Amino acid sequence: MYVAKRVRCRYLCEKLKMVSKKYTVNGMTCNGCAGTVNNIIKMQKGVESVDVHYPENTAEVSFNESLISEEKIKEVVQMMGYSLN
């Protein structure tokens, strides 16, 4: 029973570190670009949700700071030829 409580506590503590951020995405020229950015972010461990909009050049990302950093998200997007600000 003690182990179950520790696991539950760990899960809840990780949930508390959820962050939602809105970024400007630079370098997108079409909806295909938005799909690429969306998919590369979504594949990262710790990202709960992502919504990329080409017309507005924005990305809304919800992620767990204990599993992935904002810098890492920006880094993987930059590796694909785009940038988040």
Secondary structure, 3 states (H helix, E strand, C coil): CHHHHHHHHHHHHHHCCEEEEEEEEECCCCHHHHHHHHHHHHCCCCEEEEEEECCCCEEEEEEECCCCCHHHHHHHHHHCCCEEC
